[in-house]
Amino acid sequence: MSLTAKLNPQQLAAVQHTSTPLLVLAGAGSGKTRVITEKIAHLIRQQNYDPRQIAAITFTNKAAREMKARAGKLLKKEERRGLIVSTFHTLGLKIIRSELKNLGYKSGFSIFDSQDSATLLKELSRKEENLDMDEAARWQISRWKNDFINPEQALQETDDAKGQFHARLYAHYQRQLHAYNAMDFDDLIVLPVQLFQSHSEVLEKWQNKLRYLLVDEYQDTNACQYRLVKLLAGPQARLTVVGDDDQSIYAWRGARPENLDLLQHDFPALKIIKLEQNYRSCTRILESANQLIANNPHTIEKKLWSALGEGEALQVIPCNSAEHEAERVVSEILKLKFRHRVNHGDCAILYRGNFQSRLFERYLREQNIPYKVSGGTSFFERAEVKDIVAYLRLITNPDDDAAFLRIVNTPRREIGAATLEKLGAYASDRGVSLFSASFEMGLQQRLTERALMRLQRFTDWINEFNRRAEIDNPVSLVRQLVQEINYESWLSEISSNESISEKRMDNINELIEWIGRLAKKNEQQNLSDIIAHMMLMDILERNSEEQQQDAVQLMTLHAAKGLEFPHVFIAGMEEELIPHKTSLDEDMLEEERRLAYVGITRAQKTLA
């Protein structure tokens, strides 16, 4: 089938336009993923691009997988060989791996997750500032990184005591991360931008390597991601970005919808194509969405329309309490099931905050309706998985103190808190990692002979595994590790019953199988690369485990972005919930409208 037969005129124009940078302003449900994948095919087949020179970048692993799958259906295997379809952070990791020397890192670096970062920040705030860290510090440091503000700039731009404390903590944190040969999730974007700005020859190499960029969900980019795109696009500006200013709902984590407007300033030759035909929802749903979002200011106007028919009238369900609301919504779901034979999985209940799910869960359980709450425990968040991953992190990067502290006594090795405290003080005085400190002669003055012997028995064992990691197959190495530490016995000892112990061991076996699958891929052959890949997968996929069961979907409006359901119920459409009580000034009210707009445009057939 030809492109013309599959695409509407606006979609076709977006696919074929390559002479200047392009912004595709794509409304909800307007077929943007199809446009991106068809454009990839067009670049390879009609424009003779080498697939290795094309990078399609999005925000989630799920979106990247979908894009890869669609490109796979359009292109033969040899046509798409080397094509990069990835998240921003996966691309950042790829650049970092290739440029470690220029960045001043050693191989086998660690990627800290939010828990590792929080632990380190707490420790630094007590040690360096003699203060307890508030949770706001981690968010503020992340916001500074997303805005591409370094610790020195942060210190200059804050004048209140709290801001100054956060800025000093930021400086301590970055120094310590580097000492650990580690980086956090935000650094996966910050470090490539810093590298490109300071090494023009490296930037030029990557501009030649990635000759065409396609970026999805551009309204969700932060300042640092915008810089990365701008640097990689370079003076040639071979670039297509797809976005929707009406679906920008992540300002709280640094997203800047104004990046869409900035494009016109930074790329004067920018062409704009609007996709306004919606292939998801019926007309009445779209009319309500258009009417709501018209209250927000727009640089470029767009109006969604549909050829799917008028559809059913929107339903307003008046309720006198949260309990009454949950009861009514569950009653409506039962009606859909028994009167219209609707599958449970076709229904979604969307809400502003996670706390709202509790009552819906209660009433769904009472009616024996299966449901799935988005945001369950991620595979990598399970304690047993984190333990084994921490062992592997320490084996590949002995400077990783967070991993060291997690597993030095897991299972128990009789290395007490007093020993670790003295080791920590000595390592801090010497400016070395805990692992390195354990081999230094000076430590003999701080620890008893027995304590030192136990500690060095552990670190010698880690060293032995570090040596084995160079030559052994990763799967057999991990199996040996689990066996040598008697981890199965340890799980039996700490689990409340045998069934839980077996489930936890099943998770370890699943982890080993996954390592095996990664090891088979060309890019993931050594243990160090596998661990870096796993840490990134953990962070990207946390709270997004997918289940294909027939169950009512419960999730926040933020979590629903990018999804669609035949029947949608938006709970708590009332003052102080939507809009939220903390978001009543005009700027924040605009974001609340966008959030409600996202919720409305998830619905295909009915909305209540």
C-alpha positions as CSV (number, residue, x, y, z in Angstrom):
1,M,0.0,0.0,0.0
2,S,1.3,3.5,-0.9
3,L,2.0,6.2,1.7
4,T,-0.8,8.3,0.2
5,A,-3.4,5.6,0.8
6,K,-2.4,5.2,4.5
7,L,-1.9,8.8,5.5
8,N,-4.1,11.9,5.5
9,P,-2.8,15.0,3.6
10,Q,-1.2,16.6,6.7
11,Q,0.4,13.3,7.8
12,L,1.8,12.8,4.3
13,A,3.2,16.4,4.2
14,A,4.9,15.8,7.6
15,V,6.5,12.5,6.3
16,Q,7.8,14.0,3.1
17,H,9.1,17.3,4.4
18,T,12.9,17.1,4.9
19,S,14.3,20.3,3.4
20,T,14.1,22.3,6.7
21,P,13.5,21.5,10.4
22,L,9.9,20.5,11.0
23,L,7.5,20.8,14.0
24,V,4.6,18.5,13.8
25,L,1.9,19.9,16.2
26,A,0.0,16.6,16.8
27,G,-3.2,16.6,18.7
28,A,-4.3,13.7,20.9
29,G,-5.0,10.6,18.9
30,S,-3.9,12.1,15.6
31,G,-1.5,9.3,14.5
32,K,1.8,10.9,15.4
33,T,3.6,7.5,16.0
34,R,2.6,6.5,12.5
35,V,4.0,9.7,11.1
36,I,7.3,9.2,12.8
37,T,7.7,5.5,11.7
38,E,6.6,6.3,8.1
39,K,9.1,9.2,8.1
40,I,11.9,6.8,9.2
41,A,10.9,4.6,6.2
42,H,10.8,7.6,3.9
43,L,14.3,8.8,5.0
44,I,15.8,5.3,4.4
45,R,14.0,4.4,1.1
46,Q,13.5,7.7,-0.6
47,Q,16.2,9.9,0.9
48,N,18.9,7.2,1.0
49,Y,19.8,7.7,4.7
50,D,21.8,4.9,6.3
51,P,19.6,3.6,9.2
52,R,22.6,4.0,11.6
53,Q,22.5,7.7,11.0
54,I,18.8,8.1,12.2
55,A,17.8,8.5,15.8
56,A,14.2,8.5,16.9
57,I,14.0,9.7,20.5
58,T,11.1,9.4,22.9
59,F,10.5,9.4,26.7
60,T,9.5,6.0,27.8
61,N,10.6,2.4,27.1
62,K,7.1,1.5,26.2
63,A,6.9,4.2,23.5
64,A,10.3,3.2,22.2
65,R,9.2,-0.4,22.0
66,E,6.0,0.5,20.2
67,M,7.9,2.7,17.7
68,K,10.5,-0.1,17.1
69,A,7.7,-2.6,16.5
70,R,6.0,-0.4,14.0
71,A,9.2,0.4,12.2
72,G,9.9,-3.3,12.1
73,K,6.6,-3.9,10.3
74,L,7.4,-1.2,7.7
75,L,11.0,-2.0,7.0
76,K,12.9,-5.2,6.2
77,K,15.5,-6.3,8.7
78,E,18.4,-5.2,6.5
79,E,16.7,-1.8,5.9
80,R,16.5,-1.0,9.6
81,R,19.8,-2.5,10.8
82,G,21.5,0.0,13.2
83,L,18.5,2.3,13.4
84,I,18.4,4.0,16.8
85,V,15.0,4.1,18.5
86,S,15.5,4.9,22.2
87,T,14.7,7.1,25.1
88,F,16.6,10.3,25.8
89,H,18.4,8.6,28.7
90,T,19.3,5.5,26.7
91,L,20.8,7.7,24.0
92,G,22.7,9.6,26.7
93,L,24.0,6.4,28.1
94,K,25.2,5.3,24.7
95,I,27.1,8.6,24.3
96,I,28.6,8.4,27.8
97,R,29.8,4.8,27.2
98,S,31.6,5.9,24.0
99,E,33.2,9.0,25.6
100,L,34.2,7.8,29.1
101,K,37.8,9.2,28.8
102,N,36.7,12.6,27.7
103,L,34.2,12.7,30.7
104,G,36.8,11.6,33.3
105,Y,35.0,8.4,34.2
106,K,36.3,4.9,34.4
107,S,34.6,1.9,32.8
108,G,32.2,0.0,35.1
109,F,30.5,3.2,36.3
110,S,27.3,2.9,38.4
111,I,24.0,4.6,37.7
112,F,22.3,5.7,41.0
113,D,18.5,5.3,41.3
114,S,16.4,7.7,43.4
115,Q,16.9,5.6,46.5
116,D,20.7,5.6,46.1
117,S,20.7,9.3,45.6
118,A,18.4,9.9,48.6
119,T,20.7,7.8,50.8
120,L,23.8,9.7,49.7
121,L,22.2,13.1,50.1
122,K,21.1,12.2,53.6
123,E,24.6,11.1,54.5
124,L,26.2,14.2,53.0
125,S,23.8,16.7,54.6
126,R,24.6,15.2,58.0
127,K,28.4,15.0,57.4
128,E,29.1,18.2,55.5
129,E,26.3,20.5,56.7
130,N,25.3,19.0,60.1
131,L,21.7,19.2,59.0
132,D,18.9,16.8,58.2
133,M,18.1,16.6,54.5
134,D,14.5,17.5,53.5
135,E,12.9,15.6,50.6
136,A,12.8,18.9,48.7
137,A,16.6,18.9,48.3
138,R,16.6,15.9,46.0
139,W,13.8,17.5,43.8
140,Q,15.6,20.8,43.7
141,I,18.9,19.3,42.7
142,S,17.1,17.3,39.9
143,R,15.4,20.5,38.8
144,W,18.7,22.4,38.6
145,K,20.2,19.6,36.5
146,N,17.1,19.5,34.2
147,D,17.6,23.3,33.8
148,F,21.3,22.8,33.1
149,I,22.4,24.8,36.2
150,N,25.6,23.6,37.8
151,P,26.3,23.9,41.6
152,E,28.2,27.2,41.3
153,Q,25.4,28.8,39.4
154,A,22.8,27.4,41.8
155,L,24.8,29.0,44.7
156,Q,24.8,32.4,42.9
157,E,21.1,32.4,42.0
158,T,19.7,31.5,45.5
159,D,19.6,34.0,48.3
160,D,17.6,32.3,51.0
161,A,19.1,29.9,53.6
162,K,17.3,26.9,52.4
163,G,18.3,27.5,48.8
164,Q,21.9,28.0,49.8
165,F,21.9,24.7,51.8
166,H,20.5,22.9,48.7
167,A,23.1,24.4,46.4
168,R,26.0,23.5,48.8
169,L,24.5,20.0,49.1
170,Y,24.3,19.8,45.3
171,A,28.1,20.6,45.1
172,H,29.0,17.9,47.7
173,Y,26.7,15.4,46.0
174,Q,28.3,15.9,42.5
175,R,31.8,15.5,44.0
176,Q,30.9,12.4,45.8
177,L,29.2,10.8,42.8
178,H,32.3,11.4,40.8
179,A,34.4,9.8,43.6
180,Y,32.2,6.8,43.4
181,N,32.6,6.6,39.6
182,A,28.8,7.0,39.5
183,M,26.2,9.2,38.0
184,D,22.5,9.6,38.6
185,F,19.5,9.5,36.1
186,D,19.7,13.2,35.3
187,D,23.4,13.0,34.6
188,L,22.7,10.8,31.6
189,I,21.5,14.0,29.8
190,V,23.7,16.6,31.6
191,L,27.0,14.8,31.0
192,P,26.6,14.5,27.1
193,V,25.5,18.2,27.0
194,Q,28.6,19.3,29.0
195,L,30.8,17.1,26.9
196,F,29.5,18.5,23.6
197,Q,29.8,22.1,24.8
198,S,33.4,21.7,25.9
199,H,34.7,19.3,23.1
200,S,33.7,20.6,19.7
201,E,35.4,17.7,17.9
202,V,33.4,15.1,19.9
203,L,30.2,17.1,19.1
204,E,31.1,17.1,15.4
205,K,31.7,13.3,15.5
206,W,28.2,12.7,16.9
207,Q,26.6,15.2,14.5
208,N,28.1,13.1,11.6
209,K,27.1,9.9,13.3
210,L,23.4,11.0,13.8
211,R,22.5,12.8,10.7
212,Y,18.7,12.9,11.2
213,L,16.8,13.3,14.5
214,L,13.2,12.6,15.2
215,V,11.9,13.6,18.7
216,D,8.5,12.6,20.1
217,E,6.6,14.3,22.9
218,Y,8.6,17.4,22.5
219,Q,6.4,19.4,24.9
220,D,7.8,17.2,27.7
221,T,11.5,18.1,27.1
222,N,13.3,20.0,29.8
223,A,15.9,22.7,29.2
224,C,18.8,20.1,29.3
225,Q,17.1,17.8,26.8
226,Y,16.4,20.8,24.5
227,R,20.1,21.7,24.5
228,L,21.0,18.1,23.7
229,V,18.7,18.1,20.7
230,K,19.9,21.5,19.5
231,L,23.5,20.5,19.8
232,L,23.1,17.2,18.0
233,A,20.9,18.9,15.2
234,G,23.7,21.4,14.7
235,P,23.9,23.9,11.8
236,Q,22.4,21.3,9.3
237,A,19.3,21.1,11.5
238,R,18.0,17.8,10.0
239,L,15.3,17.5,12.6
240,T,11.6,16.6,13.0
241,V,10.0,17.1,16.4
242,V,6.5,16.0,17.3
243,G,4.6,17.6,20.2
244,D,1.4,18.9,21.6
245,D,1.4,22.0,23.8
246,D,-2.0,21.0,25.1
247,Q,-0.6,17.7,26.6
248,S,2.3,19.2,28.5
249,I,1.6,18.0,32.1
250,Y,5.1,17.6,33.6
251,A,6.1,21.2,34.6
252,W,6.6,19.9,38.2
253,R,9.5,17.8,37.0
254,G,11.1,20.4,34.7
255,A,9.2,20.0,31.4
256,R,8.9,23.2,29.4
257,P,6.1,23.4,26.9
258,E,7.6,26.7,25.8
259,N,10.4,24.6,24.1
260,L,7.9,24.3,21.2
261,D,7.9,28.1,20.8
262,L,11.7,28.2,21.2
263,L,12.1,26.1,18.1
264,Q,10.9,29.0,16.0
265,H,13.5,31.2,17.4
266,D,16.4,28.8,17.3
267,F,15.5,27.3,13.9
268,P,14.2,30.3,11.8
269,A,13.5,28.0,8.8
270,L,11.2,25.8,10.9
271,K,8.1,24.6,9.1
272,I,5.0,23.8,11.2
273,I,2.4,21.2,10.2
274,K,-0.7,20.6,12.3
275,L,-2.4,17.2,12.8
276,E,-5.9,17.9,13.9
277,Q,-7.9,14.8,12.7
278,N,-8.4,12.5,15.7
279,Y,-8.6,8.7,15.1
280,R,-9.5,7.8,18.7
281,S,-12.5,9.6,20.1
282,C,-16.0,10.5,18.9
283,T,-17.1,14.1,18.2
284,R,-18.8,14.9,21.5
285,I,-15.7,13.9,23.5
286,L,-13.5,16.1,21.3
287,E,-15.8,19.0,21.5
288,S,-15.6,19.0,25.3
289,A,-11.8,18.8,25.1
290,N,-11.6,21.6,22.6
291,Q,-13.9,23.8,24.6
292,L,-11.9,23.2,27.8
293,I,-8.4,23.8,26.3
294,A,-9.5,27.0,24.4
295,N,-9.3,28.7,27.8
296,N,-5.5,28.4,27.6
297,P,-3.4,30.9,25.6
298,H,-2.0,29.4,22.3
299,T,0.8,30.6,20.0
300,I,-0.5,28.2,17.3
301,E,-4.2,27.4,17.3
302,K,-5.5,23.9,16.6
303,K,-8.8,22.1,16.9
304,L,-9.4,18.4,17.0
305,W,-12.1,16.8,14.9
306,S,-13.2,13.2,14.2
307,A,-14.8,11.2,11.5
308,L,-16.0,8.6,13.9
309,G,-19.4,10.0,14.5
310,E,-21.2,12.0,17.2
311,G,-21.0,9.4,19.9
312,E,-22.9,9.2,23.2
313,A,-23.5,12.3,25.4
314,L,-20.9,12.9,28.1
315,Q,-22.3,11.8,31.5
316,V,-22.0,13.9,34.7
317,I,-22.4,11.7,37.8
318,P,-23.3,14.0,40.8
319,C,-22.1,12.5,44.1
320,N,-22.4,13.7,47.7
321,S,-19.2,12.0,49.0
322,A,-16.1,10.1,47.9
323,E,-17.7,6.8,49.0
324,H,-20.8,7.6,46.9
325,E,-18.7,8.5,43.9
326,A,-16.8,5.1,44.1
327,E,-20.1,3.3,44.5
328,R,-21.7,5.0,41.5
329,V,-18.7,4.5,39.2
330,V,-18.5,0.8,40.0
331,S,-22.3,0.6,39.4
332,E,-21.8,2.1,35.9
333,I,-19.0,-0.4,35.2
334,L,-21.4,-3.3,36.1
335,K,-24.0,-1.8,33.8
336,L,-21.5,-1.7,30.9
337,K,-20.5,-5.3,31.6
338,F,-24.0,-6.8,31.8
339,R,-26.0,-4.6,29.5
340,H,-23.4,-4.0,26.8
341,R,-21.0,-7.0,27.3
342,V,-18.1,-4.6,27.8
343,N,-14.8,-6.2,28.9
344,H,-13.5,-5.0,32.3
345,G,-10.2,-4.1,30.6
346,D,-12.0,-1.6,28.4
347,C,-12.8,0.6,31.4
348,A,-10.5,3.0,33.1
349,I,-10.9,5.1,36.3
350,L,-8.6,8.2,36.2
351,Y,-7.9,10.4,39.1
352,R,-5.7,13.3,40.3
353,G,-3.8,11.6,43.1
354,N,-3.0,8.0,44.1
355,F,-4.8,8.4,47.4
356,Q,-8.2,8.4,45.5
357,S,-7.8,4.7,44.4
358,R,-8.5,3.2,47.8
359,L,-12.3,3.6,47.8
360,F,-12.6,2.4,44.2
361,E,-10.5,-0.6,45.0
362,R,-12.8,-1.4,48.0
363,Y,-16.0,-1.2,45.9
364,L,-14.5,-3.1,43.0
365,R,-13.4,-5.9,45.4
366,E,-16.9,-6.0,46.9
367,Q,-18.4,-6.7,43.4
368,N,-15.6,-9.2,42.5
369,I,-14.5,-7.0,39.6
370,P,-10.8,-7.6,38.7
371,Y,-8.7,-4.4,38.6
372,K,-5.2,-3.3,38.1
373,V,-3.7,-0.2,39.9
374,S,-0.9,1.4,37.8
375,G,2.1,2.0,40.0
376,G,2.8,-1.4,41.6
377,T,6.2,-2.5,42.9
378,S,8.7,-2.6,40.0
379,F,10.6,-5.8,39.5
380,F,13.9,-4.0,40.2
381,E,12.4,-2.5,43.4
382,R,12.1,-5.9,45.1
383,A,14.6,-6.3,47.9
384,E,16.1,-9.6,46.7
385,V,16.6,-8.2,43.2
386,K,18.2,-5.0,44.6
387,D,20.5,-7.2,46.7
388,I,21.9,-9.2,43.7
389,V,22.1,-6.2,41.5
390,A,24.1,-4.4,44.3
391,Y,26.6,-7.3,44.3
392,L,27.0,-7.0,40.6
393,R,27.4,-3.2,40.8
394,L,30.1,-3.6,43.4
395,I,31.9,-6.3,41.4
396,T,31.9,-4.1,38.3
397,N,32.6,-0.8,40.2
398,P,34.3,-1.3,43.6
399,D,34.0,2.5,44.2
400,D,30.2,2.2,44.5
401,D,29.7,2.8,48.3
402,A,25.9,2.6,48.1
403,A,26.2,-1.0,46.7
404,F,28.9,-1.8,49.3
405,L,26.8,-0.7,52.2
406,R,23.7,-2.6,51.0
407,I,25.4,-6.0,50.7
408,V,28.3,-6.0,53.1
409,N,26.1,-7.8,55.6
410,T,23.6,-9.4,53.3
411,P,23.7,-12.3,54.1
412,R,25.1,-11.7,57.6
413,R,28.9,-11.6,57.8
414,E,29.2,-10.3,61.4
415,I,30.6,-7.0,60.1
416,G,29.0,-4.7,62.7
417,A,27.8,-1.1,62.6
418,A,30.8,0.0,64.7
419,T,33.2,-1.5,62.1
420,L,31.4,0.2,59.2
421,E,31.4,3.5,61.1
422,K,35.2,3.3,61.6
423,L,35.7,2.2,58.0
424,G,33.5,5.1,56.8
425,A,35.4,7.7,58.9
426,Y,38.8,6.3,57.7
427,A,37.6,6.3,54.0
428,S,36.3,9.9,54.4
429,D,39.6,11.1,55.9
430,R,41.6,9.4,53.1
431,G,39.2,10.5,50.4
432,V,38.8,7.0,49.0
433,S,35.9,4.5,48.7
434,L,35.0,2.1,51.4
435,F,36.2,-0.8,49.3
436,S,39.6,0.8,48.6
437,A,40.0,1.8,52.3
438,S,39.6,-1.8,53.4
439,F,42.9,-2.7,51.8
440,E,44.9,0.2,53.2
441,M,47.5,-0.5,55.9
442,G,46.3,2.5,58.0
443,L,43.0,0.8,58.7
444,Q,44.8,-1.6,61.0
445,Q,45.1,1.2,63.5
446,R,41.3,1.7,63.5
447,L,39.9,-1.9,63.6
448,T,40.4,-4.9,65.7
449,E,42.2,-7.8,64.1
450,R,39.0,-9.9,64.0
451,A,36.9,-7.1,62.4
452,L,39.6,-6.4,59.8
453,M,39.8,-10.1,58.9
454,R,36.0,-10.3,58.4
455,L,36.0,-7.2,56.3
456,Q,38.9,-8.3,54.1
457,R,37.5,-11.7,53.6
458,F,34.5,-10.0,52.0
459,T,36.5,-7.5,49.9
460,D,38.9,-10.3,48.8
461,W,35.9,-12.3,47.7
462,I,34.5,-9.3,45.7
463,N,38.0,-8.9,44.1
464,E,38.0,-12.5,43.1
465,F,34.6,-12.1,41.4
466,N,35.8,-8.9,39.8
467,R,38.6,-11.0,38.2
468,R,36.1,-13.8,37.2
469,A,33.8,-11.2,35.6
470,E,36.6,-10.5,33.0
471,I,36.6,-14.1,31.8
472,D,33.4,-15.9,32.9
473,N,30.0,-16.0,31.2
474,P,27.7,-13.4,33.0
475,V,25.0,-16.0,33.7
476,S,27.2,-18.6,35.2
477,L,29.0,-15.9,37.2
478,V,25.7,-14.7,38.8
479,R,24.6,-18.3,39.5
480,Q,27.9,-18.9,41.2
481,L,27.5,-15.7,43.2
482,V,24.0,-16.6,44.4
483,Q,25.3,-20.1,45.4
484,E,28.4,-19.0,47.2
485,I,26.6,-16.5,49.4
486,N,23.9,-19.1,50.2
487,Y,21.3,-16.6,49.2
488,E,18.5,-19.2,49.0
489,S,19.1,-20.2,52.6
490,W,19.2,-16.5,53.6
491,L,15.8,-15.9,51.9
492,S,14.3,-18.9,53.8
493,E,15.7,-17.4,57.1
494,I,14.2,-13.9,56.6
495,S,10.9,-14.8,54.8
496,S,7.8,-15.2,56.9
497,N,6.9,-18.5,55.1
498,E,8.2,-21.0,52.6
499,S,5.9,-19.7,49.8
500,I,7.2,-16.1,50.1
501,S,10.8,-17.5,50.1
502,E,10.1,-19.5,46.9
503,K,8.6,-16.5,45.2
504,R,11.6,-14.3,46.0
505,M,13.9,-17.0,44.7
506,D,11.8,-17.1,41.5
507,N,12.5,-13.4,41.1
508,I,16.3,-14.1,41.4
509,N,16.0,-16.8,38.7
510,E,14.0,-14.4,36.5
511,L,16.8,-11.8,36.9
512,I,19.4,-14.4,35.9
513,E,17.4,-15.3,32.8
514,W,17.1,-11.7,31.9
515,I,20.9,-11.2,32.2
516,G,21.2,-14.2,29.9
517,R,19.0,-12.5,27.3
518,L,20.9,-9.3,27.5
519,A,24.3,-11.1,27.3
520,K,23.2,-12.6,23.9
521,K,22.7,-9.2,22.4
522,N,25.8,-7.8,20.7
523,E,25.9,-4.5,22.7
524,Q,25.5,-6.2,26.1
525,Q,28.2,-8.8,26.2
526,N,30.2,-7.8,29.3
527,L,28.9,-7.6,32.9
528,S,29.6,-3.9,33.2
529,D,27.5,-3.0,30.2
530,I,24.7,-5.4,31.4
531,I,24.6,-3.7,34.8
532,A,24.5,-0.2,33.4
533,H,21.7,-1.3,31.1
534,M,19.8,-2.9,33.9
535,M,20.0,0.2,36.1
536,L,18.7,2.4,33.3
537,M,15.9,-0.1,32.6
538,D,15.0,-0.1,36.3
539,I,14.7,3.7,36.5
540,L,12.8,4.0,33.2
541,E,10.4,1.1,33.8
542,R,9.7,1.6,37.5
543,N,6.0,1.6,38.2
544,S,5.1,0.7,34.6
545,E,4.8,-3.1,34.7
546,E,2.2,-4.2,32.1
547,Q,-0.4,-6.9,32.7
548,Q,-2.6,-8.1,29.9
549,Q,-5.5,-9.4,32.1
550,D,-9.1,-8.3,31.7
551,A,-9.2,-5.8,34.6
552,V,-10.5,-2.3,35.2
553,Q,-7.5,0.1,35.0
554,L,-7.0,2.5,37.9
555,M,-4.4,5.2,37.4
556,T,-3.6,8.9,37.8
557,L,-4.2,11.3,34.9
558,H,-0.4,11.6,34.6
559,A,0.0,7.8,34.2
560,A,-2.8,7.7,31.6
561,K,-0.9,9.9,29.1
562,G,-0.4,8.1,25.8
563,L,-3.0,5.5,26.6
564,E,-6.6,5.0,25.4
565,F,-9.7,3.2,26.7
566,P,-13.2,2.7,25.2
567,H,-14.8,3.8,28.5
568,V,-13.3,6.4,30.8
569,F,-14.4,7.7,34.2
570,I,-12.6,10.8,35.5
571,A,-13.0,10.9,39.3
572,G,-13.0,14.0,41.5
573,M,-13.8,16.6,38.8
574,E,-14.3,19.2,41.5
575,E,-12.5,22.3,43.0
576,E,-9.4,21.4,45.0
577,L,-8.9,18.1,43.2
578,I,-9.1,19.0,39.5
579,P,-8.0,21.8,39.6
580,H,-5.8,20.9,42.6
581,K,-5.9,23.2,45.6
582,T,-2.2,24.0,45.2
583,S,-2.6,25.0,41.5
584,L,-5.1,27.8,41.5
585,D,-2.9,30.6,40.2
586,E,-3.1,31.2,36.5
587,D,0.1,29.5,35.3
588,M,-0.6,26.4,37.3
589,L,-4.3,26.5,36.3
590,E,-3.2,26.2,32.7
591,E,-1.4,23.0,33.5
592,E,-4.5,21.7,35.4
593,R,-6.5,22.3,32.2
594,R,-4.0,20.4,30.2
595,L,-4.2,17.5,32.7
596,A,-8.0,17.4,32.4
597,Y,-7.6,17.6,28.6
598,V,-5.3,14.6,28.6
599,G,-7.9,12.7,30.7
600,I,-10.8,13.6,28.4
601,T,-8.9,12.6,25.3
602,R,-8.1,9.1,26.6
603,A,-11.8,8.2,26.0
604,Q,-12.8,6.5,22.8
605,K,-16.6,5.8,23.2
606,T,-17.9,7.1,26.5
607,L,-16.8,9.6,29.1
608,A,-18.2,10.2,32.6
